Amino acid sequence: MSSEPEMSDSLKTFGAVLKALRTEAGLTQEELAPRVQYSVPYLAKIEQGKRYPPKDLVDRAGEVLGPTAAHVLEAAAHSLTRKAGLASWFRQWAGVEEEAVSLYAYECRVIPGLLQPETYIRAAFSNSLPPLTDEQVEQQVAARLERQQLLVDKPNVTFCFIIEQALLERRTGGDDVTRALVDHLLERARLRNVEIQVMPLRSRFHAGLDGPIYLAETSAHQWIGYTESQKSSSLITSPDGVSALLQRYGRMRAQALGDEATTGLLEQMRGAL
């Protein structure tokens, strides 16, 4: 999936406004962070202009800092612009992803972006056509690594991933890249809020034959679906459409290997590399 916003002028301006309002209120980052229900590192990156602020942070910060500050923050938020290089078909989902309380993903094409180690990211972008320049590759790598902070910055968000065993067997980038990938998956799987399941290479029944699935639960506990194809995507909000994706994802969780079996397979693959 595509990258996060760059450190644009509007993001830096919003971060400076938030910092000024926080300082004026006599609060440190350590004091404000728990009140807005985000981690201190996550809040710091927003103030530095390195992360796109979720709407609920704007609302929560306004409640803590007062009505005048709320109006100022809202105005600053309206001026925000996302990275020009962010794929147009991904922009809506990027906003949904930032505010989700649960995120589910099934991938059969490439390891999900939130789980890719740097060497794999570079290998993936090296295969891009039309080819990317060195500068574009570096921007994409930095953006994707930054986006992955969601896994640690939001410990209360549930992340579930189902990936095809074929993606590991393919050995994109070669053996060294695959070793790093397997090690990274094992490390991420140890996070309390992250669940990784592998869909076996051979399986008589498979509910994901229609392709990749991404699902997000909003803070209002409504589900939104997202699918991607060649240079295009669909954001799915209709109850019927989302219900179908949830049914398929639920069936795939039962068909994929469980936690222990997935860890065992990854360790076995790692030993064979």
FENNOR-V784966 format. One record per residue. N is the residue number from 1. NEAR is the number of other C-alpha atoms within 10 Angstrom. Layout:
BEGIN
n=[N;N]
near=[NEAR;NEAR]
END
This chain:
BEGIN
n=[1;2;3;4;5;6;7;8;9;10;11;12;13;14;15;16;17;18;19;20;21;22;23;24;25;26;27;28;29;30;31;32;33;34;35;36;37;38;39;40;41;42;43;44;45;46;47;48;49;50;51;52;53;54;55;56;57;58;59;60;61;62;63;64;65;66;67;68;69;70;71;72;73;74;75;76;77;78;79;80;81;82;83;84;85;86;87;88;89;90;91;92;93;94;95;96;97;98;99;100;101;102;103;104;105;106;107;108;109;110;111;112;113;114;115;116;117;118;119;120;121;122;123;124;125;126;127;128;129;130;131;132;133;134;135;136;137;138;139;140;141;142;143;144;145;146;147;148;149;150;151;152;153;154;155;156;157;158;159;160;161;162;163;164;165;166;167;168;169;170;171;172;173;174;175;176;177;178;179;180;181;182;183;184;185;186;187;188;189;190;191;192;193;194;195;196;197;198;199;200;201;202;203;204;205;206;207;208;209;210;211;212;213;214;215;216;217;218;219;220;221;222;223;224;225;226;227;228;229;230;231;232;233;234;235;236;237;238;239;240;241;242;243;244;245;246;247;248;249;250;251;252;253;254;255;256;257;258;259;260;261;262;263;264;265;266;267;268;269;270;271;272;273]
near=[14;18;23;27;24;22;17;17;13;18;27;20;18;26;26;17;18;24;20;14;21;19;12;11;14;11;14;12;17;13;12;20;19;12;14;18;15;16;18;17;15;20;26;17;16;22;23;18;22;22;25;28;22;16;15;14;17;19;15;14;22;21;15;15;19;12;11;11;22;19;14;15;21;15;12;19;21;10;12;17;14;17;18;10;14;17;16;13;16;21;17;14;21;20;16;21;21;20;20;23;20;19;23;18;21;26;18;18;13;19;24;17;16;19;20;21;22;17;15;25;22;17;15;17;16;15;12;10;7;6;11;14;10;10;9;13;19;14;15;23;21;16;21;23;19;18;22;17;14;16;19;17;15;19;16;14;19;18;23;19;21;24;22;19;19;16;18;19;11;12;16;18;16;11;13;13;19;23;20;17;25;21;16;15;18;18;10;18;20;12;13;14;17;17;17;24;25;25;26;17;12;9;9;6;10;16;16;17;9;8;13;21;20;24;26;25;20;17;12;8;11;13;21;25;26;21;19;16;11;5;9;11;15;14;19;17;14;11;12;10;13;20;15;12;23;19;11;17;22;12;15;19;19;13;18;22;19;16;14;10;13;20;20;14;17;21;14;11;15;17;9;8;11]
END
